[in-house]
Amino acid sequence: MKLMDIIVREAIVPAMVPRERDAAVAVLVDAMVAAGSVPATDRDAIYKAVLQREQRGSTAWGRGIAVPHNRHKSLQRLSLAIGLSQHGIEFSALDRQPVFTVFLLLSPEDRHEEHLQAMETICSNLGKETFKRFMRQATTVDEVMTLLEEADNQLIR
C-alpha cells in the first residue's frame, strides 16, 4: 500500500493551531469532513470513536509522532489526514514530549486487513529518521505531498 493511495490532500493541515490532543483530532476530522472523506452526519461519532481509541492507550509513540486511528461503518475508503504543528501538541506521548506530526487514519469498519496494511506503511515510513525530519520541516501541502510521493517511491531512506 502506498501513502499516496490513502492521503486526502485537502486534509493536510500544515499549520496546526491546537496544543492539545482532542482539539487536534477535531481539526483533522473536520478537514476530512470538508474534503468529503467523512460524512458530515457522522463527524461527531467518528471524532468520539477516535478519542475512545485514545483512552485505551495513547497513539503517540514519542519522538514527536502520533498516529490516531479508527475504523467506522460509515466510511467508504481508507483516508489519511496529516497535521503538522510548529509548537507541539500535548498527546500523552510515551516519552512525555509534545507531538509535532499527526497522521490520522480512518478506515471502513469491514476492511481490517487494509487498515493494518495502511498502519504498517505509515509506521515503516515514520520509522525513518529522514522522513520524520523532512515531515517536521514541511510547511506547505505541496511539500507534504512531495515527501509522501518520495516515500512511496522509496527515495527516502
C-alpha positions as CSV (number, residue, x, y, z in Angstrom):
1,M,0.0,0.0,0.0
2,K,1.2,3.5,-0.8
3,L,0.7,6.7,1.2
4,M,-0.5,8.5,-2.0
5,D,-3.3,5.9,-2.3
6,I,-4.8,6.9,1.1
7,I,-3.8,10.6,1.6
8,V,-6.6,13.2,1.4
9,R,-4.8,16.2,0.0
10,E,-7.5,18.6,1.3
11,A,-7.0,17.1,4.8
12,I,-3.4,18.0,5.1
13,V,-3.1,20.8,7.8
14,P,0.4,22.2,7.6
15,A,0.0,24.7,10.5
16,M,-2.0,23.1,13.3
17,V,-3.0,25.6,15.9
18,P,-4.4,23.4,18.8
19,R,-2.0,22.5,21.6
20,E,-4.0,19.6,23.0
21,R,-4.9,16.2,21.6
22,D,-8.7,16.4,21.5
23,A,-8.7,19.7,19.6
24,A,-6.0,18.5,17.2
25,V,-8.1,15.4,16.4
26,A,-11.1,17.6,15.9
27,V,-9.2,19.7,13.3
28,L,-8.2,16.7,11.3
29,V,-11.6,15.0,11.4
30,D,-13.1,18.3,10.3
31,A,-10.6,18.5,7.5
32,M,-11.7,15.0,6.4
33,V,-15.4,16.2,6.5
34,A,-14.6,19.3,4.5
35,A,-12.8,17.1,1.9
36,G,-15.7,14.7,1.7
37,S,-13.9,11.7,3.1
38,V,-16.1,11.6,6.2
39,P,-19.8,12.1,6.1
40,A,-20.7,15.3,7.9
41,T,-23.6,13.4,9.6
42,D,-21.1,11.0,11.2
43,R,-18.5,13.6,12.2
44,D,-19.3,13.5,15.9
45,A,-19.4,9.7,16.0
46,I,-16.1,9.3,14.3
47,Y,-14.5,12.0,16.4
48,K,-15.7,10.3,19.6
49,A,-14.6,6.9,18.3
50,V,-11.0,8.2,17.7
51,L,-10.9,9.7,21.2
52,Q,-12.3,6.4,22.7
53,R,-9.4,4.6,21.0
54,E,-7.0,7.1,22.6
55,Q,-8.5,6.2,26.1
56,R,-7.3,2.6,25.6
57,G,-3.8,3.8,25.1
58,S,-2.2,6.8,23.5
59,T,-1.3,6.5,19.8
60,A,1.6,9.0,20.3
61,W,4.7,6.9,20.2
62,G,7.1,9.5,21.2
63,R,9.7,11.5,19.3
64,G,7.1,13.9,18.2
65,I,4.8,11.5,16.3
66,A,1.2,10.4,16.8
67,V,-0.9,8.1,14.7
68,P,-4.5,8.2,15.9
69,H,-6.7,5.7,14.0
70,N,-10.0,4.0,13.9
71,R,-12.5,2.2,11.8
72,H,-16.1,3.2,11.3
73,K,-19.1,1.7,9.5
74,S,-20.0,4.9,7.6
75,L,-16.6,5.2,5.8
76,Q,-16.3,4.0,2.3
77,R,-12.5,4.1,1.9
78,L,-9.3,4.4,3.8
79,S,-8.4,8.0,4.4
80,L,-5.3,9.7,5.8
81,A,-5.1,13.2,7.2
82,I,-1.9,14.8,8.3
83,G,-1.4,17.7,10.7
84,L,1.8,19.5,11.4
85,S,2.5,21.6,14.5
86,Q,5.3,24.0,14.9
87,H,4.7,24.5,18.7
88,G,3.8,20.9,19.6
89,I,0.6,19.2,20.8
90,E,0.1,17.5,24.2
91,F,-0.8,14.0,23.2
92,S,0.1,11.9,26.2
93,A,3.1,10.5,24.4
94,L,5.1,7.7,25.9
95,D,8.2,9.9,26.2
96,R,6.0,12.8,27.6
97,Q,7.2,15.1,24.8
98,P,4.9,17.1,22.5
99,V,3.8,15.8,19.2
100,F,4.6,17.7,16.0
101,T,3.4,15.3,13.4
102,V,-0.1,13.7,13.5
103,F,-1.2,11.1,11.0
104,L,-5.0,10.4,11.4
105,L,-6.0,7.1,9.6
106,L,-9.7,6.4,9.2
107,S,-10.9,3.1,7.6
108,P,-14.2,1.3,6.8
109,E,-15.2,-1.0,9.6
110,D,-15.1,-4.1,7.5
111,R,-11.6,-3.5,6.0
112,H,-9.5,-4.7,8.9
113,E,-6.7,-6.1,6.7
114,E,-6.3,-2.9,4.7
115,H,-6.3,-0.9,7.9
116,L,-3.4,-2.9,9.2
117,Q,-1.6,-2.6,5.8
118,A,-2.0,1.2,6.0
119,M,-0.8,1.3,9.6
120,E,2.3,-0.7,8.5
121,T,3.0,1.7,5.7
122,I,2.6,4.7,7.9
123,C,4.7,3.2,10.7
124,S,7.5,2.0,8.4
125,N,7.9,5.5,7.0
126,L,7.7,7.2,10.4
127,G,10.5,4.8,11.5
128,K,12.8,6.5,9.0
129,E,14.7,9.4,10.6
130,T,15.0,11.3,7.3
131,F,11.2,11.0,6.7
132,K,10.4,12.3,10.2
133,R,12.8,15.2,9.9
134,F,11.6,16.3,6.5
135,M,7.9,15.9,7.6
136,R,8.7,18.1,10.6
137,Q,10.3,20.7,8.3
138,A,7.4,20.8,5.8
139,T,5.3,24.0,5.9
140,T,3.0,23.5,2.9
141,V,0.6,20.9,1.5
142,D,2.8,20.6,-1.6
143,E,5.9,19.9,0.5
144,V,4.0,17.1,2.3
145,M,2.7,15.7,-0.9
146,T,6.2,15.6,-2.4
147,L,7.5,13.9,0.7
148,L,4.8,11.3,0.6
149,E,5.4,10.6,-3.1
150,E,9.2,10.3,-2.5
151,A,8.5,7.9,0.4
152,D,6.2,5.8,-1.8
153,N,9.0,5.6,-4.5
154,Q,11.5,4.7,-1.8
155,L,13.6,7.8,-2.4
156,I,13.8,8.4,1.3
157,R,15.9,6.1,3.5
